[in-house]
Amino acid sequence: MQDQLKQAPVDKYVINPLKSFISNSVMGGVVLLAATIIAVILANSAWSDWFLGLWKNRISIRFNDTIFLDYDLHHWINDGLISIFFFVLGLELKREMVDGQLSGFKNAILPVIVGISGMIFPALIFSLFNGGDPEALKGWGIPMACDIAFVLGILYLLGDKVPVSVKIFFTAFGIVDDIGAVLIIALVYTNEISYISLIVGLIFFVLLIIANKFGVRSTFFYGAVGILGVWIPFLLSGVHATIAAVLVAFTIPATTKISEIGFLKNIKKYSHRLDETESLDGPTLTNDQLHIIGKMKSMTKYAMPPLQRLEHSLHPVVSFVVMPIFALANAGVVFNINFTDLFSTNIFSGIVVGLVAGKFLGIFGVTFILLKLKWVQLPKKMTVNHLFGISVLAGIGFTMCLFITTLAYADPVQITQAKIGIFVASIIAGVLGYLILSRNASKEAKKIREEA
């Protein structure tokens, strides 16, 4: 067999750079931002009617002459495509609970407190602004959620200026934040419920749990039952279909079929057999070699938990397909609203103050008090200044905020007010948070140089 891999020009100049781009955690946020800008530009250009009308085209699924599912493209994206995002979110939640930042009381207590308080304060502020308007008040859930992808993108742009522990801490309470948003969607932003469809979905959900307990590890099985048996009934029930995606994610096995020791033992055995197997003179393999390599491939698959295998394979799909399409379909705000209309309700003000000030008060304020009381401790290498910076950055609300906006309001003016508020708050929080963390890093570097 050949001693080293040979790279064709297409691998060297196209495939490998593309893989590097996709694997870069910052690039997902960059592509999402680019899609948002494109959506805003197209919505306010000469192609506005075409662009906004694109999402109103209907797609139907028929059986003979019976229409089974009939929704416009915007609905398919916000109930179907975005479910992939929620499915990956569910996988991340389960992984963190099984063996991560949310496993065990000691690890989970501070992120859980921060995540909850970071949701309560924005909702309270929005409610204070809109308490006298029942229709506007329906959007109280909008400023509760921060956008993990955008915040992590900014943190990674800061590089070594921000310790890894800060990024991990943000991810942990950001996940709690997402759990809360999912629950709010399920409990508050749900239409009339068809209990028959809901019961059917829950029966298949229980079936997946039983399959997990009996050691079923086929991702095709979980995918087929999850989509046909859980997601579609939830879609028809009135409970938002994204909830089904999270539930199905929690049924995916998180254990391996073979232990690490067993995997290494088998790989060594097959490697030894492969080394002793007679090779052909050309580039092709013998049947024995193919058989041995197939066994090694199976062993590798058995050594990876289906949960992490799916999470790893779907992350690029979410970052570079699902989220950009979602942004294109939802971020196209037409800025033809005048100043008076923008403030005809307090939706805009409630969202901006809720995200920027509410997130900061809920995260930094509550955590600072707990630190002073010595009830909690910050992660290693994380300072109060870091906490200050990420508390401001957490005011970046995009994906979940836009999503909840589409559930909370039907009036185009209210939707526009909310979306502009989300954009303005996110820009303010992103710029301020970046400057605070960058300036803090510069001060710390200067202090170290002076002490040296």
Salt bridges, closest charged atoms under 4 A:
ASP70 OD1 - ARG58 NE 3.38
ASP79 OD1 - HIS75 NE2 3.77
ASP79 OD1 - HIS240 NE2 3.58
GLU92 OE2 - HIS315 NE2 2.74
GLU96 OE2 - ARG95 NH1 3.15
GLU135 OE1 - LYS138 NZ 3.18
ASP177 OD2 - LYS359 NZ 2.49
GLU276 OE2 - HIS272 NE2 2.77
GLU311 OE2 - ARG95 NH2 2.64
GLU311 OE2 - HIS315 NE2 3.87
